[in-house]
Amino acid sequence: QDGQSDILYKFWTAVTQTLSSQFQSATDSSMFLKQAFEGEYPKLLRLYNDLWKRLQQYSQNIQRNFNTSGTTDLFAELQQMEEDTQDIFMQKTQDYDPEKALKDSLQQYEAAYLSKSLSRLFDPINLVFPPGGRNPPSSDELDSIVKTIASELNVAAVDADLSLAVAKNVAKTIQLYGVKSEQLLSTQGDASQVIGPLTEGQRRNVAVVNSLYKLHQSVLKVITNQSSFPAAAEQTVTTALKAVHDLMGSAVQPLLNSVGDSVEAIIITMHQEDFSGSLSSSGKPDVPCSLYMKELQGFIARVMSDYFRHFECFDFVFDNTEAMAQRAIELFIRNASLIRPLGEGGKMRLAADFAQMELAVAPLCRRVSDLGKSYRQLRSFRPLLFQTSEHIASSPALGEVIPFSIILQFLFTRAPPELKSPFQRAEWSIARYSQWLDDHPSEKDRLALIRGALEAYVQSVRTREGKEFAPVYPVMVQLLQKAMSTGQ
């Protein structure tokens, strides 16, 4: 009737308030009921969800009965009336959700249930990480934590909102496991040493990373096996698992840094060897590979067997060591392009080193060819050692596979001593120049430094009133212009 358009709202508010007060008084007077409703809250919620489903079916059945009884006009009239009422009803109370109002009568039990659920999740973790403990949980202990997580999620599956709330608890549980694990990590100097066998601290770090990995994989399996798991709940747990993965990364980072530093230190010793020699009578290099390359191969093989093979998360390890292999190749090509003077015999030996470099980094990766651009650079640079400067300048690999700056750097080695390499002109050591290149990854900066070296050479020729430039100079100028215009 007029003025009574919110009758449904009034009725439903009265019903839900009655439910709330009846539940309240029942549990206030009976401890047994209180414990039953709190402890078995998901069952209670399921009954509520069933009630809501039946109310919806009831509503649809009424409409269907009208439809089949042939009184279509009456049905249309009623439906129109219902739609109007619905609109007026919604206008008055737009933020009113009748299903939520029904479930809100159970609010206090949900809060108590979630609090107990969090305790059930936290307890096994606090148990296996005793104060002053030194080791991560055993496999059995970890299994029991994962079973608890699976059990809490399974019980909550009766309702999407409850699933999300419990998923948030699971995320807190994963965070707690991460925090406790992080406290076990050794960050002392011995955690990153790469000289002797595995130290106590390193052994513990490996165990912690393995334990984090097992938790990560097991929980991932649990949420994959959850049928009709709400997307928001899955997202919540996945985000917490990403933090676990990040923690694994930061746990191995000091060791990776040490290995990376050692690899760089070994590669840079190539400048202590003599590559100026001419070709031997046999036309072959005297040794299969250089001394620094032998050392590099031995070091990488030892590091993989002494340290990295103890990690059970092979994919995770390779994701990290493959990046190290790419960096090693980049440093190798960088240093190889700086060798001066480079004789014909030296070129042969360096070419052998290029082939051996693939064997050196092989233990760091699943397949060397997986290294993408770095691998293509290694393969493309080797033939350039024996080509004329003009050939090199027109190589299709330029810019596409090998940066212009690397090739220009290499062409300096074919010039007379007067045409100084950029680092010689700046009076830097090769190590310092390498650091500068790391700090200036943009081609623009690197080409500018090279241009400065070429301009200084022109100046020196003019000063001594020279009549001509070194044959490689015009090739380098052309190449520099091409590189600069490509960079635009």
Beta strands, then each sheet from edge to edge (+ up, - down):
end
